[in-house]
Amino acid sequence: MVTGVGAIIGYGLLRSLCSARPDVRLVGADIYPDAVGQAWCDVFELAPFTASPHYLDWLRETVDKHNVDLLIPSIEQDLYRLSDERSRLEDFNCKVVLNTEKLIELSRDKWAMHQELLALEDPARIPSYLAGDYASLAAQLGLPFMLKPRRSYASKGLVRVTCEKDFDAHADRIGDHLMAQPIVGSDDEEYTVAVFGDGKGGASASITLRRRLAQDGSTAKAWVRKEQSLDEVVSRLCAHFKPVGPTNLQFRRDGDSWKLLEINPRVSSASSIRRAFGYNEAEMSIAFFLEGKSPAQPKLQGGFALRFIEDYIVHDRDDF
């Protein structure tokens, strides 16, 4: 069962599962009755909002109704709710693709992640501040600098500060909501690395893509890359955080060094692109969580990916 199948991650997971394991029966769920992901699943269930007090009851009933073996939360809201309810998930008759509680908690607040990296004295940390006026921050960070939401995803809510007027418009939100950072690297030197964590500090499989973002924060263009120095950074971070299952680390190259933008402790929006190059983390999740097999490093194809809008057409009725 995959949740959030109206979003690019959710229907990407369904399509990856269809291509690799056509024998698997797929249940999709979403809060929208016209979610396109139902085109690639065998059964579709309309879900309540994840924040609903009845969500876990609905989810358990749905899992039992369809004899679900493996539950994959695809959107961030579902991931956080299920992580918060781990004790209740113990009574579910299925496995759940969940990363470690610590890594999920750190991913919720970029300041908490910054503090963790600071304690480690890890060179991939981007200096960050929760206080300061325009003059002091401009002197420390240079111009332009960035105000980044502590709790957001897909590059949403970023503010590029080029002058005092830009800063003043958001100054009252610095601290509780925003943190200040230097702008590192360039849009042309952003990388996304997917690893499949073994829970012991290792990554049994990985793939690196250089990417350009779309306006919604998802990957619009991607190039398969092999960067030895970045692999070393990823290995170091995995050794500390000990991720379990699909995990996504995002970086920018800054001169000769690599700076960590964030860690997403789940499948990311580029999953379907990775699958096209030979890295199918949906199939890996079945092997790992259901069959107890750590996935081997797949043989990757090189190349370039470009996303575009396509249509799904139904002729004989007005809906799914």
C-alpha positions as CSV (number, residue, x, y, z in Angstrom):
1,M,0.0,0.0,0.0
2,V,1.3,3.4,-1.0
3,T,-0.1,6.7,0.5
4,G,-0.3,10.0,-1.2
5,V,-0.7,8.6,-4.7
6,G,-1.9,11.9,-6.1
7,A,1.6,13.3,-5.6
8,I,4.7,12.7,-7.8
9,I,6.4,10.6,-5.2
10,G,3.3,8.4,-4.6
11,Y,2.5,7.6,-8.2
12,G,6.2,7.4,-9.0
13,L,6.4,4.6,-6.4
14,L,3.4,2.8,-7.9
15,R,4.9,2.9,-11.4
16,S,8.2,1.7,-10.1
17,L,6.5,-1.2,-8.4
18,C,4.5,-2.0,-11.5
19,S,7.6,-2.2,-13.7
20,A,9.6,-4.3,-11.3
21,R,7.0,-6.5,-9.6
22,P,3.9,-7.0,-11.8
23,D,2.9,-9.8,-9.5
24,V,2.4,-7.5,-6.5
25,R,-1.1,-6.3,-5.8
26,L,-1.1,-2.5,-5.2
27,V,-3.4,-0.5,-2.9
28,G,-3.2,3.3,-3.3
29,A,-4.6,6.0,-1.0
30,D,-5.1,9.7,-1.3
31,I,-7.3,12.5,0.2
32,Y,-8.4,13.4,-3.4
33,P,-10.9,11.2,-5.2
34,D,-9.4,12.1,-8.6
35,A,-5.8,11.3,-7.6
36,V,-4.0,10.1,-10.8
37,G,-2.1,7.4,-8.9
38,Q,-5.2,5.2,-9.0
39,A,-4.4,4.5,-12.6
40,W,-1.5,2.4,-11.6
41,C,-2.9,0.5,-8.6
42,D,-5.3,-2.4,-8.3
43,V,-7.4,-0.8,-5.5
44,F,-7.9,2.9,-4.5
45,E,-9.0,4.1,-1.1
46,L,-10.1,7.6,-0.3
47,A,-8.1,8.7,2.8
48,P,-9.0,11.2,5.5
49,F,-6.6,14.0,6.2
50,T,-3.4,12.7,7.8
51,A,-3.9,15.1,10.8
52,S,-7.4,13.7,11.5
53,P,-7.8,12.0,14.9
54,H,-9.3,9.0,13.1
55,Y,-6.5,8.6,10.5
56,L,-4.8,5.7,12.3
57,D,-8.1,3.9,12.8
58,W,-8.9,4.3,9.1
59,L,-5.4,3.2,8.1
60,R,-5.5,0.0,10.2
61,E,-9.0,-0.9,8.9
62,T,-7.7,-0.4,5.3
63,V,-4.6,-2.5,5.9
64,D,-6.7,-5.3,7.3
65,K,-9.3,-5.0,4.6
66,H,-6.8,-5.5,1.8
67,N,-4.4,-7.8,3.7
68,V,-1.6,-5.3,3.1
69,D,1.9,-6.7,3.7
70,L,3.9,-3.5,3.3
71,L,2.9,0.1,3.9
72,I,4.9,2.8,2.2
73,P,4.1,6.4,3.3
74,S,5.2,8.6,0.3
75,I,4.4,12.2,1.5
76,E,6.1,14.0,4.4
77,Q,2.9,14.4,6.4
78,D,2.2,10.7,6.4
79,L,5.8,9.9,7.3
80,Y,5.7,12.2,10.4
81,R,2.3,10.9,11.6
82,L,3.3,7.3,11.3
83,S,6.7,7.9,13.0
84,D,4.8,9.7,15.9
85,E,2.5,6.7,16.2
86,R,5.1,3.9,16.2
87,S,3.7,2.3,19.2
88,R,0.3,1.9,17.5
89,L,1.9,0.5,14.4
90,E,3.2,-2.5,16.4
91,D,-0.4,-3.8,16.3
92,F,-0.7,-3.5,12.5
93,N,-0.5,-6.7,10.5
94,C,2.0,-5.3,8.1
95,K,5.5,-3.9,7.8
96,V,6.0,-0.2,7.5
97,V,8.7,1.6,5.5
98,L,10.0,3.9,8.2
99,N,13.4,5.4,8.8
100,T,14.8,5.8,12.3
101,E,12.9,7.9,14.7
102,K,16.0,10.1,15.4
103,L,16.6,10.9,11.7
104,I,12.9,11.6,11.1
105,E,12.9,14.0,14.1
106,L,16.0,15.8,12.9
107,S,14.6,16.2,9.4
108,R,11.6,18.0,10.8
109,D,13.6,21.0,11.9
110,K,16.6,22.2,9.9
111,W,18.0,24.0,13.0
112,A,18.0,20.7,14.9
113,M,19.9,19.1,12.0
114,H,22.3,22.1,12.0
115,Q,22.9,21.6,15.8
116,E,23.6,17.9,15.3
117,L,26.2,18.6,12.5
118,L,27.7,21.4,14.7
119,A,28.2,18.9,17.6
120,L,29.8,16.5,15.1
121,E,32.0,19.3,13.8
122,D,31.1,18.0,10.3
123,P,32.5,20.1,7.5
124,A,29.3,19.5,5.4
125,R,27.4,21.8,7.8
126,I,26.2,25.2,6.4
127,P,26.6,27.9,9.1
128,S,23.2,29.0,10.3
129,Y,21.9,31.6,12.6
130,L,18.6,32.2,14.5
131,A,19.3,35.8,15.5
132,G,20.9,38.9,14.2
133,D,20.1,42.2,12.5
134,Y,20.6,42.9,8.8
135,A,24.0,44.5,9.2
136,S,25.5,41.7,11.4
137,L,24.1,38.9,9.2
138,A,25.2,40.6,6.0
139,A,28.7,41.0,7.5
140,Q,28.9,37.3,8.6
141,L,27.2,35.7,5.5
142,G,27.8,38.2,2.7
143,L,25.3,39.4,0.2
144,P,23.1,38.0,-1.0
145,F,22.2,35.5,1.8
146,M,19.3,33.3,2.5
147,L,16.5,33.0,5.0
148,K,15.4,29.4,5.1
149,P,12.2,28.0,6.8
150,R,13.2,25.7,9.6
151,R,10.3,23.4,8.8
152,S,9.6,23.0,5.1
153,Y,10.4,20.8,2.1
154,A,11.0,21.0,-1.7
155,S,12.7,24.4,-1.3
156,K,9.5,26.1,-0.3
157,G,9.5,29.5,1.4
158,L,13.2,30.4,0.7
159,V,13.9,34.1,0.9
160,R,16.9,35.6,-1.0
161,V,18.1,38.7,0.9
162,T,19.8,41.2,-1.4
163,C,19.1,44.4,0.7
164,E,17.8,45.6,4.0
165,K,14.3,45.9,2.6
166,D,14.2,42.2,1.8
167,F,15.4,41.4,5.3
168,D,13.0,43.7,7.1
169,A,10.0,42.1,5.5
170,H,10.8,38.8,7.3
171,A,12.8,39.9,10.3
172,D,10.0,39.1,12.8
173,R,10.0,35.5,11.7
174,I,13.7,34.8,12.3
175,G,14.2,32.4,15.1
176,D,11.0,30.5,15.5
177,H,10.3,30.1,11.8
178,L,13.4,31.2,9.7
179,M,17.1,30.8,10.0
180,A,19.8,32.7,8.1
181,Q,22.4,31.0,6.0
182,P,25.0,31.9,3.4
183,I,24.2,31.0,-0.2
184,V,26.6,28.2,-1.1
185,G,27.5,26.9,-4.5
186,S,25.2,27.5,-7.5
187,D,22.0,26.1,-9.0
188,D,24.2,24.2,-11.5
189,E,26.1,22.4,-8.7
190,E,23.2,20.8,-6.8
191,Y,23.2,17.1,-6.2
192,T,20.7,14.6,-4.8
193,V,22.0,11.3,-3.5
194,A,19.7,8.3,-2.7
195,V,21.0,5.6,-0.4
196,F,19.4,2.5,1.0
197,G,20.4,2.4,4.6
198,D,21.0,-0.8,6.4
199,G,20.4,0.7,9.9
200,K,24.0,-0.1,11.0
201,G,25.7,2.9,9.4
202,G,26.1,1.5,5.9
203,A,24.4,2.0,2.6
204,S,23.9,-1.1,0.6
205,A,23.0,0.8,-2.6
206,S,23.2,4.4,-3.8
207,I,22.9,6.7,-6.8
208,T,24.0,10.3,-7.4
209,L,22.3,12.8,-9.6
210,R,23.2,16.3,-10.4
211,R,20.0,18.2,-10.8
212,R,18.1,21.3,-11.6
213,L,14.9,22.1,-9.7
214,A,11.4,22.9,-11.1
215,Q,9.5,25.8,-9.5
216,D,7.7,23.4,-7.2
217,G,11.0,22.2,-5.8
218,S,11.0,18.8,-7.4
219,T,13.7,17.6,-9.8
220,A,13.2,18.9,-13.3
221,K,16.4,17.8,-14.9
222,A,19.0,15.2,-13.8
223,W,22.3,13.8,-14.8
224,V,23.7,10.6,-13.5
225,R,27.1,11.3,-11.8
226,K,29.8,9.5,-9.9
227,E,31.6,11.8,-7.5
228,Q,34.2,10.0,-5.3
229,S,34.6,13.0,-2.9
230,L,30.8,13.2,-2.4
231,D,30.6,9.4,-1.8
232,E,33.0,9.9,1.0
233,V,30.8,12.6,2.6
234,V,27.7,10.4,2.2
235,S,29.5,7.5,3.8
236,R,30.6,9.6,6.8
237,L,27.0,10.9,7.3
238,C,25.5,7.5,7.0
239,A,27.9,6.1,9.6
240,H,26.6,8.7,12.0
241,F,22.9,8.8,11.3
242,K,22.5,5.1,10.5
243,P,19.5,5.5,8.1
244,V,17.1,2.6,7.5
245,G,15.7,2.1,4.0
246,P,15.2,4.8,1.4
247,T,17.0,8.0,2.4
248,N,17.8,11.1,0.3
249,L,20.6,13.5,0.9
250,Q,20.8,16.8,-0.9
251,F,24.1,18.8,-1.4
252,R,25.7,21.7,-3.1
253,R,29.3,21.7,-4.3
254,D,31.0,24.7,-2.8
255,G,34.4,25.0,-4.4
256,D,36.3,21.9,-3.3
257,S,33.9,21.0,-0.6
258,W,30.3,19.6,-0.3
259,K,27.6,21.3,1.8
260,L,24.5,19.4,3.1
261,L,21.2,21.1,2.3
262,E,19.0,18.6,4.0
263,I,18.3,14.9,4.6
264,N,14.9,13.4,3.6
265,P,14.4,10.2,5.5
266,R,12.1,8.7,2.8
267,V,11.7,8.2,-0.9
268,S,12.0,11.5,-2.7
269,S,10.4,13.0,-5.8
270,A,13.2,11.8,-8.1
271,S,12.5,8.2,-7.3
272,S,11.0,7.5,-10.7
273,I,14.0,9.1,-12.5
274,R,16.3,6.9,-10.4
275,R,14.3,3.8,-11.4
276,A,14.9,4.6,-15.1
277,F,18.6,4.5,-14.5
278,G,18.4,1.1,-12.7
279,Y,17.9,2.2,-9.1
280,N,14.5,1.0,-8.0
281,E,14.1,1.8,-4.3
282,A,10.5,0.7,-4.2
283,E,11.5,-2.9,-5.2
284,M,14.4,-2.6,-2.7
285,S,11.9,-1.8,0.0
286,I,10.0,-5.0,-0.7
287,A,13.2,-7.1,-0.5
288,F,14.4,-5.4,2.7
289,F,11.3,-4.9,4.8
290,L,9.4,-8.0,3.8
291,E,12.1,-10.5,2.8
292,G,14.9,-9.4,5.1
293,K,17.4,-8.9,2.2
294,S,19.7,-6.0,1.9
295,P,19.7,-4.8,-1.7
296,A,22.9,-5.1,-3.6
297,Q,24.3,-2.1,-5.5
298,P,22.5,-2.2,-8.9
299,K,24.3,-1.7,-12.2
300,L,23.4,1.8,-13.1
301,Q,23.0,3.3,-16.5
302,G,24.3,6.7,-17.3
303,G,22.4,9.5,-19.0
304,F,20.2,12.5,-18.6
305,A,16.5,12.9,-17.5
306,L,14.1,15.7,-18.3
307,R,10.6,15.9,-16.8
308,F,7.6,17.2,-18.6
309,I,3.9,17.3,-18.1
310,E,1.9,14.4,-19.7
311,D,-1.8,13.6,-19.7
312,Y,-3.8,10.6,-18.5
313,I,-7.0,10.3,-20.5
314,V,-10.2,8.4,-19.8
315,H,-12.8,8.3,-22.6
316,D,-15.7,6.1,-21.3
317,R,-16.6,7.9,-18.0
318,D,-16.3,11.1,-16.1
319,D,-13.9,9.9,-13.4
320,F,-11.8,6.9,-12.3
